[in-house]
Every structure is written in structure tokens, then in C-alpha cells.
């Protein structure tokens, strides 16, 4: 993940680690409200984030099947994360937060 806002690069596939690093960078750059929003998103979806990480890892090492409900829940979470990251990026670029 390249973080253009703060001109740093993070090499990780672990979404919880990436969100944690983003929160830290937001705080360091005085975007405390935006950092809080990312923390709340992470906290609210902690179990599903773990499932997302597990699915990434498992898919590389074994055949794994998910039912439609599980897959839909993870897809919905990813869409929510993408939406929040787009919002945070926009607001940070405008100096909000």
C-alpha cells in the first residue's frame, strides 16, 4: 500500500496493520478526527477484519470455501473500508479533520 498523503510506503497485506499505520500517520499529522474514524471502523469490524485476513492467508495455502453469506459480508466490509478511505483521503487533502 502506498500512502501518497504522507509520502510513505507500507509493505503489508494485513489490513489491520495498514489501518493501524494510517491511524498513526493521521494522528502525527494532526488529523485526529480522521484517525478516530479509522479507529472506530477497525474496532467496529474487528472480527470481520480478522476473517478477511484469514481468508487472504488461507486462499494462498489451501482450498477453502465460503458460503454466499460469508462472502457477501466480507465484500460489504471491503466496500465500506474503501469508501471510508476515499472519504478520509479527500478530507485530509482539503485539510479537514
C-alpha positions, 0 to 999 in steps of 0.5 A, spaced: 500 500 500 502 506 498 500 512 502 501 518 497 498 523 503 504 522 507 509 520 502 510 513 505 510 506 503 507 500 507 509 493 505 503 489 508 497 485 506 494 485 513 489 490 513 489 491 520 496 493 520 495 498 514 489 501 518 493 501 524 499 505 520 494 510 517 491 511 524 498 513 526 500 517 520 493 521 521 494 522 528 502 525 527 499 529 522 494 532 526 488 529 523 485 526 529 478 526 527 480 522 521 484 517 525 478 516 530 474 514 524 479 509 522 479 507 529 472 506 530 471 502 523 477 497 525 474 496 532 467 496 529 469 490 524 474 487 528 472 480 527 470 481 520 477 484 519 480 478 522 476 473 517 478 477 511 485 476 513 484 469 514 481 468 508 487 472 504 492 467 508 488 461 507 486 462 499 494 462 498 495 455 502 489 451 501 482 450 498 477 453 502 470 455 501 465 460 503 458 460 503 454 466 499 453 469 506 460 469 508 462 472 502 457 477 501 459 480 508 466 480 507 465 484 500 460 489 504 466 490 509 471 491 503 466 496 500 465 500 506 473 500 508 474 503 501 469 508 501 471 510 508 478 511 505 476 515 499 472 519 504 478 520 509 483 521 503 479 527 500 478 530 507 485 530 509 487 533 502 482 539 503 485 539 510 479 537 514 479 533 520 
